[in-house]
Structures are given as C-alpha cells and as structure tokens.
Amino acid sequence: MPHPTAPEGDGQLSFADLPEDEEFATASLYDTTLVIVDLETTGGSAENDRITEIGAVKIRGGEVLGEFATLVDPGCVIPPQIVQLTGITTAMVHDAPPIEQALPAFFEFARGAILVAHNARFDVGFLRRAAARQQLPWPCPASLCTVTMARRILPRHEAPTVKLSALAELFDVETRPTHRALDDARATVEVFHRLLERVGNQGVRTYRDLTRYLPRASPAVRAKRSLATGLPHRPGVYLFRGPSDEVLYVGTARDLQRRVSNYFSGDTRPRIGEMVALAQRVDHIECAHALEAGIRELTLLAAHKPAYNRRSRNPHKGWWITLTEERFPRLKVSRTPGEVAVGPVSSRAVAADVADVISGAAGLRTCTTRPRDHHWCPGTADAAALPDPLVAALPGTCRAASDRPQTLPDYLIRVQAAHDLLTGRCDRLLQDLTARLQSLARQRRFESAARARDRLAATVDVLARCQRHHAVARVDEMVLAQPAGGGWDLSVVRYGRLVAAGRADRGVPPMPVVDALRASATTVLPPAPQDGPLCGAPPEEVALITRAIDEPGTRLVDVSSELSCPVGSAQRWTSFSATARAAREAVTLGA
C-alpha cells in the first residue's frame, strides 16, 4: 500500500522493458502466477526507513494458491504516527524476525511470479533496497502497479482518487484495507481482478497486452529524465519551463525528485504529455513541509497563470453572498464580499441558489427596486400560498411579496434572522427549512422532497465551510505542529496567512524552533471591516490551513485567541448534508 507520506502520484512505473522471456510475455495473465504484495514501513523513504510487515497473496487462474504474512523487526523505534496509522507497535515487532530472515523467505514464496502492488514504486522500491543490502538476487521477472492501472482504466469522474481505500469502496470488495499488510494485499487482489475485467473486452489478455495498454513513455520523453537529476528528496514546488523560459506547469510534491521523475514515465493525460514534450527545464523551490508547498503553489499559479494548469490560476476569484447595506437590505451575489457575507463559492449558480434559499427562509426581498419608507411587492397574506424557499423562485417574483406594504421595523426583523444565519449566531432558519422538508416527506411528495433536500444540503455546506474558514482567519496568531517522521512540521499562521514554516527533526526540541519562527515571521496588520469575513486572506490559502488543522495528528501549539465557530453555526448541520449527499449518490448509482 502507498505509505501516507508518499504522494499518491508516485505510483507510476515506466514499463520500459518487457521480460526477455517471450513465452512469459505472451502467456495469458489468467494462466500466469502473480504475487500481490503489500508492505508496512516506518516511513516513506526506502533509503532511510525500514519494513515492519510483509503480506502477500499468490494467485493463478483466479484462485488463491497461498498467502505469506510476517511482522518484521525494523531494528528501530516505530514512529508514533505510524503506530497510529497501522497499529503496529515497537513491542509487537520485538520478537519478529529481522529483514535478513523475512526477505529470503518472501523471495522463495514469490520466485518466478509477477509482483503486483498498489503503488508498486513504493513497495518494490523497499524490497529492492532491502535485497541490495543483503546482496540477494531479484526473484521476480516483472511487476505491475494497480495505481497505474486504475488511472488508465477508470475515468476520472468515476475514480477521482486511486487510493486503495477508495477503489475498495468503488468496487465494493469483500476485504477492506486496514493499513495491515495481508488485509491490504487481499483487497488489492480483488481490485486487480476488477480492473482486469474492465479491459478484458479490449483485447488485453497477456502481460505484454497490459503493458502496452498502460501509459508508456516515448524515447523522447524518457530522454528528458535528466531534468529531474539533482532535485532534492524534499517537499517543495516545481515549475516546468518551456522553450521561451515561460512557466508551463506548477505543482507540489512531498518528494520533488520522485514526483518530477514520474512525468517522464508516461502520463495518460494528453495535456500533461504535451507539456512534458515542450519542457526544457524544471525549476524548484524547496519548502519546509507540504502546507508551505501548497501555499507557495497558489502564489506561483496566480503570478504565472501557467497554460497547462487547470485549477487555482485565479485564487482570488469566486462569488460571495453578501447582505447589502441598503435601507431594505437583500442578499446579492458579487465578486467582492461585504461586511456580512459568506464565500467565496466557485460557481455563481450555486451561490445564487444558496442566496435564494436563505432569502426565502428569511423573507428577504429578491427584487432590485430601492424602496425608501416601505417595501411592497404585491403578493398574498396566506403563508401557505407563499413560494416554498426550498423550491427555486420563478423569474420576476420576490421572496418578500405580501398583500400590504412592509414597514422598515417589520422588515428588519427578517434581516436580523438572515444576518444571524450568515454569521453563525442562530440557525433558526435552518430549523424552519428542515421542518418544511419533513412536511414534504410526510405528504409523500418524494421527488419535491429530494430536490428540496439537495438545495438545503448545498446551503448547509456553503455556510459551514465559510463559517469554519472565517473562524480560522480571524485568529491573530496560531502555531500548528504536524507529525513528520518522528519530528514535527511547524507553521505560524496570522489572520489566515502562513507567515513562517519550519521543521523540528526527530530528537530536536520543537519549542526553540517555534520561538525562532515566530520571531522571523511576516507581520500581518489587523484587518479592517472592509477586508471581509476572511480578513483579506486569500480564500484558497485559508482553505489549505483549515484542512491542515483538521488532519489527524495536528496539534495546536498555541492560539492567541479563541478558535471556534459560534454555537448557531451551520457546522452543527454537516451530518445532515453528509447524509443527503449519500442518499443522492445512492440514487445515482442505482440509476
């Protein structure tokens, strides 16, 4: 399985060389012996880390011929974050055989078979490095990678990620991955068979058929592998530059050399293949950790707007739902936030839909007239006859329509309800909308209820995300620590901006490093009201920082003020939106 410190994109193999045995290369995969292997390790580096568990399943003709499983004494302490991930402790491997005994036994089990692994570069890399230390001959004629297979075989909309857990969920396999070697090897067996089923009708029968079907770099592309020479095995940002020194593509990596090298092993994405063909050199910026790399990437994307990057080229763009400052306020969708706003939302249609739901729930006007002393859009006094806020409003109608003019004091009660919902002070409007949804279900208007459920879920998602980001952006200083190979990745954040980044390696006291980072951090001035809910910070930067805070194992070393969402925020409703998404996906899959 790919270790969490290894980037998901590092699973590709080049398949540059086929086995010399012609009979082997042309034999049916069904009649070929394969060994599906998975490792657990103390980290992501085959050079510096060690194997802690080997699990393997030998198959031929769709049948299991045998299994191999053993813990391995790595000869060192297993880092706490690895213990948390796998459950394998230093005490558990104390009496386990060392790799000098375990590896020859595994090689005897796998001899002559094709090795299959999920992210084979990771597993095969560790096995080859261990074999080299013992000067053992390599026992397997070839290898296959289910990450590469999944990327080539499955469309992106079906498999946005090719992590083993995601593929196991997609194919509904019997054995689910557990971050233990044998369980993950068993899950990989099922995933491998499901992937082969997808290409069986495309003439893929043999190892040679499969390697030709999978991405394979041309000689011209392989010749460019030297562009990755000299890149460090460190986190950072890389920039592909073209013939005129223009920036073609910007990306991030936990291991710069390994990630960049993958581009020259064949890529199924036509745009990336075209970019690699144009590339003349690769620049890099080494970073302290992945969070710093991600934020530097945003800055570089905004500065260079590379032609081959699809996302994040305009990090400041987006749509805000803003409560206007008119005498009779309303919600409008605009590119810039007001003092009371939520956003940004990537889609204007989604932002307009959310604004319509909130306007309908609160009874805010949606017309663009500018009333002075009173507001009156002719309508009905019967509340039951008013348009349902969970149903899209008809063009030309107003959510505040009534049979009589509304005075300013009456109208401001509605404005206050919308204001409290946007700022997270009170979620009464969400409670009212949920009651309306339940009423539709009781009336057995299931199709209307499903559409209303999706609108309400979208509203909850937008509000919860934006209120969470606002809570992070308003803190004047916080210090984050994330576990990293026995040490700590450290970040200083001020008003939603990363202002300093560093690392305390294993054995180094972290607090002196934190003090040095604080002393050298960039100064951020307190925000003004016109800076909006995110205090002027780039929205995507705040999103990356929020994601880092929410990652398992992250510690808040220090927070200068309260980091919390108001008690009435939409965060309380995220379980509802998650259930709604699951219901919608279930219907889609059933169709």
Secondary structure, DSSP 8 states (H G I E B T S, - for coil): ---TTS-GGGG-----S--S-HHHHHSBGGGS-EEEEEEEESSS-TTT--EEEEEEEEEETTEEEEEEEEE-B-SS---HHHHHHH---TTTTTTS-BHHHHHHHHHHHHTTSEEEETTHHHHHHHHHHHHHHHT-----S-EEEHHHHHHHHS-TTT-S---HHHHHHHHT-SS---SSHHHHHHHHHHHHHHHHHHHGGGT--BHHHHHHHS----HHHHGGGGGGTT--SS-EEEEEE-TTS-EEEEEEESSHHHHHHHGGG--S-HHHHHHHHH--EEEEEE-SSHHHHHHHHHHHHHHH--TT--SSSSTT--EEEEE--SSS--EEEESS--SSEEEEES-HHHHHHHHHHHHHHHT---S----SSEE--B--S-GGGS--TTS---TT--TT-BSS-EEHHHHHHHHHHHHHHHHTS--HHHHHHHHHHHHHHHTT-HHHHHHHHHHHHHHHHHHHHHHHHHHHHT-S-EEEEEEETTEEEEEEEETTEEEEEEEE-TTS-HHHHHHHHHHHS-------GGGTTTTT--HHHHHHHHHHHHSTT-EEEEESS-----TTSGGGGHHHHHHHHHHHHHHHHH-
